[in-house]
């Protein structure tokens, strides 16, 4: 079983930009995970 565990910090990248579409694209590019665990998922956070 392949598991990905990632603290997404409400979608903020290393460049400080909040972009959930980019986060999703990165998860898909990692590929093949049967379980994805995300930490620090939040709503209505302004970056």
N, C-alpha and C positions, 0 to 999 in steps of 0.2 A: 504494500500500500504506500502510495506517495502522498505526503502531507506537506502543505505549505502553511507556515505560521508567520504572520507579518504584522507589525505595528504600522498602520498606515497614517497615523497622526492626522486624522480627519482628511486625508487625501493630499497633504502637503508634501511636495517633493523636496529633494536636497537643495533645489534652487529657490525654495520658499513659495513657489507657486502652487495653489490648490487646484488640482485637476484630476477629478475622479476617473474621467475617461482614460487618462494616461495610466492611472493605477490599474484599471481593468485591463488595458492593453498589455501592461507588463505581466500581470498574472497569467493572461492567456499565452504570452510568449514563453513563460516558464514551462507551460504545458504539462499535461498528463497527471495533474493532481486529482486524487479522488476525494480529498478533503482540504478545504481552505479555511484557516482560522484567522480572523482579522481582529486586531486589538485597536482601541482608540477610534472607533467608528462613531461619528457624532453628526447631529443635524444642526443647521442654522449657525454654523461657525463661520465667521468672516476672517479672511486671511489677509 
